[in-house]
Each structure stands twice: as C-alpha cells, then as structure tokens.
Amino acid sequence: MNVAVLYCIFNRPDVVKKTFEAIKQAKPPRLYVFSDGPRANVAGEDSLVNMSREHVLNSIDWECELHTLFQEKNIGCDTAIPTAVEWFFQNEEMGIVLEDDILASQDFFNFCEILLNKYKDDPRVINIGGICITKDVDYKYSYAFVPRPYTWGWAAWRRSWEGFDIKISDWKKLRKTNFLSQIFLNDIDKIIEWSEIFDIYYGNSAWDYAYSFSSFKKIKDGCCSILPLNKSLITNIGFYGYHFNDSNNSALGWEIDSLDTSKMTHPPDVKMDNELLKKVYKIQGRRLIDKYSGLTLGKLIRLNLVFPLKYILMSAKLLFSIFNKEAFKRRRTRIVRLKYNLIKSNRYYFLKNKSQK
C-alpha cells in the first residue's frame, strides 16, 4: 500500500481496538491520527479519549510516517471532522479517510488505492466510497458512478474538498430551482429526502451533508462519486456517526464482502448510468413503502389532524426561543421534520395501497 490514511478517533477505545487492526494490516506509509478532545461536561470522557489515543500510538508496529492532531478541548463533530480532513489534505494530494467506527476490509484499501491512482488526474471523480447502496441490481462493472459521496469509509483527493461549506449557504437559492430534480432524475422520494435534510441543516449543517451538498453542486460539470455495487467493503460496528450515540446498538451497514481487486472491471466512461440509478432508486423506494406498511388509514387521519396542532404549538415555542440559539435550532428542526414526516406518511401510505391493488 502506498497511499496515506487519516484515522479519526474519539472516546471509544473498545471500537478503536477492532477497527485499527485493519489499518495495521494495510500498513499505510503515512498515517494521520486525529482526535477530538473530551467534553468538559461528560464525566470520565478524558480517560476514554486518552485510552483511544494510547492504543493507536502503542499499536503501530510497522515503519510509517506518523502525524497526530490531538485536540485539548472538545470542538464537536461538525468542526472536528472538517478540521481533520482539511489538515490531511494540506499535507496529502490524496488518501483514505476512516472514522473509528468503520471496520474496513483489506479489499477496501486495495479498491481505494487502485481508483485513487486511476482517477487522480480526472477532476470529474470526487469521491470513492466503500459501502454499497444496494445488493439487488445486476451490473457488469465492479463499481458505479453515483451523485452522492458516501463517507462510511472513503477516499478522495485534495480537489474533492474544494467548495466545502458547513453552512450550505447556497441551499436557500438553489431550493427554488430544479437543483435536486436534476440530480436525482425527478425521483420524488429522493427529492423529499434531501429537501428535508437541507432544510433542517441550512445554516449549520452536519459535515457529511455539507460535503454531499458541495459535491451535488459540481454535478453540473460532470462530476460524480464512486461506489461498489452489490458488495460492501466496510461495515459500521459502532453507533451512528462520530460523537453520537444512537438508540439502536446493533451493527450498522452491510456485512463485509470480498472483492478480487486484481480482476476489477471498470466502466468505460466517467459518467452516471441513469438507467442504473433509476433501478436503484426504485429498490430504495420499495423499502420506504415497506417501512410505512403498518400505517393504517385511521392512523393517517389522526396524523393529519394532530400535525396542525403540533405545528402551531411548536411555532409558538419557536417564537419565544428566538434569543436562545440552541433552543431555536432544535425547535426549527422539529418543525421541518414534522412537515416532511407528514408528506412522507401520506405519500408512502397511498403508494403502499396502490402497489397492493
């Protein structure tokens, strides 16, 4: 292996012990380790953070150029990861990025290295992801070009981070256009999903959504990202994301598959296959319909009656919290989610019944 790796850790030494083993096996020649600092209001977190750092530093048993950026104080997820990535690309032209909860296969490292080198001089390729978005579609190539840069185990170039804006400042302007319709081929499910995401996070986005937004803006110039199809080269063994605890403690993502990277088949052109993407969106849409299969007409009617009352109540609370930034953001988020959950509930209920006829 001849490319650098950025490894982002925090407060989960048990997870680090598992995921760092894959990096040890890959033996990157240059290793960048970033760690956010402990939160002042979380008892015992300083010990966990130090344990995570010490495990990594004490486990490096191969010759490599080590770089570390350890924060003394906590700067938060949506500052931490951009800080780490910017630091990484200030020093490297290209490389692989892994968070502490991502368990990667050796095929993942090989996959990324091959494609980083293959497309290093092609600015149309933005990102290389390790997770697949479906295992239910036939495709003759080892990977596909897609609109979104998935970041559960990813690789990129310095150019990929250009235009990153944590505030997704252009969304207010682009929302009034057919921006998302063009990206997602008029697929209403995707348009609803990403409208909700950007409405919620406008002004202070989650870092991965901000990265997606900056990549979406480049699609008009023929840009796209790479994902393996029908095979996942990583899995998430922690909780959702970095710094966060999700109520679901189960492993996230697909199980890891093997991929013979010496026999990869490459698409002939750097462009998205719209027919393939339509098939993928259709599969994902069916999964959403299944998600709402337990929604009865009675529940739907009650939801449509309760929603306006909740909306009025939350709007009043929003007005009274105008001078409390955190409360205002939290209540604004709930209002947006209320709106979109109502839209989705109605849509998928009627789609479910239509499909059963």
C-alpha positions as CSV (number, residue, x, y, z in Angstrom):
1,M,0.0,0.0,0.0
2,N,1.4,3.4,-1.0
3,V,-1.3,5.9,0.0
4,A,-1.9,7.8,3.2
5,V,-4.7,7.1,5.7
6,L,-6.5,9.6,8.0
7,Y,-7.9,7.9,11.1
8,C,-10.4,9.9,13.2
9,I,-10.9,8.7,16.8
10,F,-12.7,10.0,19.9
11,N,-13.9,8.2,23.0
12,R,-14.5,4.6,22.1
13,P,-11.3,2.6,22.8
14,D,-13.2,-0.7,22.5
15,V,-14.2,0.1,18.9
16,V,-10.7,1.5,18.1
17,K,-9.1,-1.8,19.2
18,K,-11.2,-3.5,16.4
19,T,-11.0,-1.0,13.6
20,F,-7.4,-0.1,13.9
21,E,-6.4,-3.7,13.3
22,A,-7.4,-3.3,9.7
23,I,-5.2,-0.3,9.3
24,K,-2.3,-2.2,10.9
25,Q,-2.7,-5.0,8.4
26,A,-2.8,-2.5,5.5
27,K,0.4,-0.7,6.7
28,P,-0.1,2.7,5.2
29,P,3.3,4.5,4.7
30,R,1.9,7.7,6.2
31,L,-0.7,7.7,9.0
32,Y,-2.6,10.7,10.2
33,V,-4.4,10.3,13.5
34,F,-6.9,13.0,14.6
35,S,-8.6,13.0,18.0
36,D,-11.1,15.5,19.3
37,G,-10.8,16.5,23.0
38,P,-13.0,15.3,25.8
39,R,-16.2,17.2,26.6
40,A,-16.0,19.2,29.9
41,N,-19.5,18.1,31.0
42,V,-19.0,14.4,30.4
43,A,-17.5,12.6,33.4
44,G,-14.7,10.2,32.7
45,E,-14.5,11.0,29.0
46,D,-11.0,12.3,29.3
47,S,-9.9,8.8,30.3
48,L,-11.7,7.2,27.3
49,V,-10.2,9.7,24.9
50,N,-6.7,9.1,26.3
51,M,-7.2,5.3,26.1
52,S,-8.1,5.6,22.5
53,R,-5.1,7.7,21.6
54,E,-2.7,5.5,23.6
55,H,-4.0,2.3,21.9
56,V,-3.3,3.7,18.4
57,L,0.1,5.1,19.3
58,N,1.2,1.8,21.1
59,S,-0.1,-0.4,18.3
60,I,1.9,1.0,15.4
61,D,4.2,-1.9,14.6
62,W,5.3,-1.1,11.1
63,E,7.5,1.6,9.6
64,C,5.4,4.7,8.8
65,E,5.4,8.4,8.9
66,L,3.1,9.3,11.8
67,H,1.3,12.6,12.1
68,T,-1.1,13.5,15.0
69,L,-3.5,16.3,15.7
70,F,-5.0,15.8,19.2
71,Q,-7.4,18.5,20.4
72,E,-7.1,19.5,24.1
73,K,-10.7,20.7,24.3
74,N,-13.7,19.3,22.5
75,I,-14.6,21.1,19.3
76,G,-17.6,19.0,18.3
77,C,-18.3,16.6,15.4
78,D,-19.1,19.1,12.7
79,T,-15.9,21.1,13.4
80,A,-13.7,18.1,14.2
81,I,-14.1,16.1,11.0
82,P,-13.7,19.1,8.6
83,T,-10.7,20.2,10.7
84,A,-9.2,16.7,10.4
85,V,-9.9,16.4,6.6
86,E,-8.5,19.9,5.9
87,W,-5.4,19.1,7.9
88,F,-5.0,15.8,6.0
89,F,-5.3,17.4,2.5
90,Q,-3.0,20.2,3.4
91,N,-0.3,17.5,3.6
92,E,-1.6,15.0,1.1
93,E,-2.8,15.2,-2.5
94,M,-5.0,12.1,-2.0
95,G,-5.8,9.5,0.6
96,I,-8.2,7.3,2.6
97,V,-10.4,8.6,5.5
98,L,-11.7,6.3,8.2
99,E,-13.6,7.1,11.4
100,D,-13.2,4.9,14.4
101,D,-16.4,3.0,14.0
102,I,-15.7,1.9,10.4
103,L,-14.3,-1.6,10.0
104,A,-12.6,-1.9,6.6
105,S,-11.5,-4.9,4.7
106,Q,-8.2,-5.2,3.0
107,D,-10.1,-5.2,-0.3
108,F,-11.3,-1.7,0.7
109,F,-7.8,-0.4,0.9
110,N,-6.8,-2.0,-2.4
111,F,-10.0,-0.7,-4.1
112,C,-9.4,2.8,-2.9
113,E,-5.7,2.8,-3.9
114,I,-6.4,1.5,-7.4
115,L,-9.1,4.1,-8.1
116,L,-7.2,7.0,-6.4
117,N,-4.4,6.4,-8.9
118,K,-6.7,5.7,-11.8
119,Y,-8.6,8.9,-11.5
120,K,-6.1,11.2,-9.8
121,D,-5.9,13.4,-12.9
122,D,-9.7,13.3,-13.7
123,P,-11.4,16.2,-11.8
124,R,-14.8,14.7,-12.6
125,V,-14.3,12.0,-10.0
126,I,-14.9,13.4,-6.5
127,N,-15.1,10.6,-4.0
128,I,-14.6,6.8,-3.6
129,G,-16.9,5.1,-1.1
130,G,-16.6,1.6,0.4
131,I,-20.3,0.8,1.2
132,C,-22.8,-0.4,-1.4
133,I,-26.2,1.2,-1.6
134,T,-28.0,-2.0,-2.9
135,K,-27.2,-5.7,-3.4
136,D,-30.3,-6.2,-5.6
137,V,-29.3,-4.9,-9.0
138,D,-27.4,-6.5,-11.9
139,Y,-24.4,-4.6,-13.1
140,K,-21.5,-5.8,-15.1
141,Y,-18.9,-3.4,-13.7
142,S,-17.2,-3.5,-10.2
143,Y,-18.4,-0.1,-9.3
144,A,-20.7,2.6,-10.4
145,F,-20.7,6.4,-10.7
146,V,-23.3,8.0,-8.4
147,P,-24.3,11.5,-7.3
148,R,-23.6,11.3,-3.6
149,P,-20.2,10.9,-1.9
150,Y,-20.8,8.3,0.8
151,T,-18.5,8.7,3.8
152,W,-18.6,5.4,5.7
153,G,-15.1,4.6,4.7
154,W,-14.0,6.8,1.8
155,A,-11.1,8.1,-0.2
156,A,-10.7,11.4,-2.1
157,W,-8.3,13.9,-3.5
158,R,-7.4,17.4,-2.3
159,R,-9.7,18.8,-5.1
160,S,-12.6,16.9,-3.6
161,W,-12.8,19.1,-0.5
162,E,-12.8,22.4,-2.5
163,G,-16.0,24.3,-2.1
164,F,-16.9,22.6,1.2
165,D,-19.3,24.9,3.2
166,I,-20.6,23.7,6.5
167,K,-23.4,26.2,6.3
168,I,-24.6,25.0,2.9
169,S,-25.1,28.7,2.2
170,D,-26.4,28.3,-1.4
171,W,-29.3,26.0,-0.4
172,K,-31.8,28.8,0.1
173,K,-31.2,30.0,-3.5
174,L,-31.0,26.5,-5.1
175,R,-34.1,25.3,-3.3
176,K,-36.2,27.4,-5.6
177,T,-34.8,25.7,-8.7
178,N,-34.8,22.2,-10.1
179,F,-31.4,21.5,-8.4
180,L,-32.4,18.3,-6.7
181,S,-34.7,17.1,-9.5
182,Q,-31.8,17.1,-12.0
183,I,-29.5,15.3,-9.5
184,F,-32.0,12.6,-8.7
185,L,-33.7,12.2,-12.1
186,N,-37.0,13.6,-10.8
187,D,-37.3,10.8,-8.2
188,I,-39.8,12.2,-5.8
189,D,-38.6,10.1,-2.8
190,K,-35.0,11.4,-3.1
191,I,-36.2,15.0,-3.6
192,I,-38.3,14.8,-0.5
193,E,-35.5,13.2,1.5
194,W,-32.8,15.7,0.5
195,S,-35.1,18.7,0.8
196,E,-35.8,17.7,4.3
197,I,-32.1,17.2,5.1
198,F,-31.0,20.6,3.7
199,D,-34.0,22.4,5.2
200,I,-33.1,21.0,8.6
201,Y,-29.4,21.8,8.4
202,Y,-29.4,25.0,6.4
203,G,-27.1,27.5,8.2
204,N,-25.3,24.9,10.3
205,S,-25.1,21.5,8.5
206,A,-23.8,18.2,9.6
207,W,-20.4,17.8,7.9
208,D,-21.2,14.8,5.7
209,Y,-24.4,16.5,4.4
210,A,-22.3,19.7,3.7
211,Y,-19.8,17.6,1.8
212,S,-22.7,16.0,-0.2
213,F,-24.1,19.4,-0.9
214,S,-20.8,20.7,-2.2
215,S,-20.5,17.6,-4.4
216,F,-24.0,18.0,-5.7
217,K,-23.2,21.5,-6.9
218,K,-20.4,20.0,-9.1
219,I,-22.6,17.5,-10.9
220,K,-23.5,20.1,-13.5
221,D,-19.8,20.0,-14.5
222,G,-20.0,16.2,-15.0
223,C,-18.7,15.3,-11.5
224,C,-19.7,12.1,-9.7
225,S,-18.6,9.7,-7.0
226,I,-17.8,6.0,-6.9
227,L,-19.4,3.2,-5.0
228,P,-19.0,-0.6,-5.3
229,L,-22.3,-2.3,-6.4
230,N,-23.6,-5.5,-4.8
231,K,-20.6,-5.7,-2.5
232,S,-19.8,-3.7,0.7
233,L,-16.1,-3.4,1.6
234,I,-16.7,-1.8,5.0
235,T,-19.2,-2.1,7.8
236,N,-20.1,0.2,10.8
237,I,-19.6,-1.6,14.1
238,G,-20.3,1.4,16.3
239,F,-23.2,3.8,16.7
240,Y,-24.4,6.3,14.1
241,G,-21.6,8.7,13.3
242,Y,-18.8,10.4,15.3
243,H,-19.5,11.8,18.8
244,F,-23.1,10.5,18.7
245,N,-24.9,7.7,20.5
246,D,-27.8,6.1,18.6
247,S,-30.6,4.2,20.4
248,N,-30.0,1.2,18.2
249,N,-26.9,-0.6,19.4
250,S,-26.8,-3.1,16.6
251,A,-24.1,-3.1,13.9
252,L,-24.9,-0.7,11.1
253,G,-24.4,-1.2,7.4
254,W,-24.0,-4.3,5.3
255,E,-21.8,-7.2,6.2
256,I,-18.3,-7.1,4.6
257,D,-18.0,-8.8,1.2
258,S,-14.8,-9.8,-0.6
259,L,-13.8,-8.3,-3.9
260,D,-10.9,-9.5,-6.1
261,T,-9.4,-6.1,-6.9
262,S,-7.0,-7.7,-9.4
263,K,-9.9,-8.6,-11.6
264,M,-12.0,-5.4,-11.3
265,T,-14.0,-4.3,-14.3
266,H,-14.1,-0.5,-14.9
267,P,-16.9,1.4,-16.5
268,P,-15.8,2.7,-19.9
269,D,-16.8,6.3,-19.3
270,V,-16.8,8.6,-16.3
271,K,-20.5,9.4,-16.1
272,M,-23.5,8.3,-14.2
273,D,-25.6,5.5,-15.7
274,N,-29.1,7.0,-15.3
275,E,-30.9,3.7,-16.1
276,L,-29.0,2.0,-13.3
277,L,-29.7,4.8,-10.9
278,K,-33.4,4.7,-11.7
279,K,-33.4,1.0,-10.8
280,V,-31.5,1.7,-7.5
281,Y,-34.0,4.5,-6.6
282,K,-36.9,2.2,-7.3
283,I,-35.5,-0.5,-5.0
284,Q,-34.9,2.1,-2.3
285,G,-38.4,3.5,-2.8
286,R,-39.9,0.0,-2.3
287,R,-38.0,-0.2,1.0
288,L,-39.5,3.1,2.1
289,I,-43.0,1.9,1.2
290,D,-42.4,-1.3,3.3
291,K,-41.3,1.0,6.2
292,Y,-44.8,2.6,6.2
293,S,-46.7,-0.7,5.7
294,G,-48.0,-0.6,9.3
295,L,-49.7,2.8,8.8
296,T,-53.5,2.4,8.7
297,L,-56.0,4.8,7.4
298,G,-57.1,5.6,10.9
299,K,-53.6,6.4,12.0
300,L,-53.1,8.5,8.9
301,I,-56.2,10.6,9.6
302,R,-55.2,11.1,13.2
303,L,-51.7,12.2,12.0
304,N,-53.2,14.8,9.6
305,L,-55.4,16.1,12.4
306,V,-52.7,16.2,15.1
307,F,-50.0,17.7,12.8
308,P,-51.5,21.2,12.5
309,L,-51.9,21.4,16.3
310,K,-48.3,20.3,16.8
311,Y,-47.2,22.8,14.2
312,I,-49.0,25.7,15.8
313,L,-47.6,24.8,19.3
314,M,-44.1,24.4,18.0
315,S,-44.2,27.6,16.1
316,A,-45.2,29.5,19.2
317,K,-42.4,27.9,21.2
318,L,-40.0,28.8,18.3
319,L,-41.1,32.5,18.6
320,F,-40.4,32.5,22.3
321,S,-36.9,30.9,21.9
322,I,-35.7,33.4,19.3
323,F,-33.0,34.7,21.7
324,N,-31.9,31.1,22.6
325,K,-29.8,29.9,19.7
326,E,-29.7,26.2,20.7
327,A,-33.4,26.0,21.5
328,F,-34.4,27.9,18.4
329,K,-32.3,25.5,16.2
330,R,-33.8,22.4,18.0
331,R,-37.4,23.6,17.6
332,R,-36.9,24.7,14.0
333,T,-35.5,21.2,13.2
334,R,-38.6,19.6,14.8
335,I,-40.9,21.8,12.7
336,V,-39.2,20.9,9.5
337,R,-39.3,17.2,10.4
338,L,-43.0,17.4,11.3
339,K,-43.7,18.8,7.9
340,Y,-41.7,16.2,5.9
341,N,-42.9,13.3,8.0
342,L,-46.4,14.3,7.2
343,I,-45.6,14.5,3.5
344,K,-43.8,11.1,3.5
345,S,-46.5,9.4,5.6
346,N,-49.2,10.5,3.1
347,R,-47.2,9.6,0.1
348,Y,-46.0,6.2,1.1
349,Y,-49.4,5.2,2.5
350,F,-51.0,5.8,-0.8
351,L,-48.1,4.2,-2.7
352,K,-48.4,1.2,-0.5
353,N,-52.1,0.8,-1.2
354,K,-51.6,1.5,-4.9
355,S,-48.9,-1.3,-5.1
356,Q,-51.3,-3.8,-3.4
357,K,-54.0,-3.3,-6.0
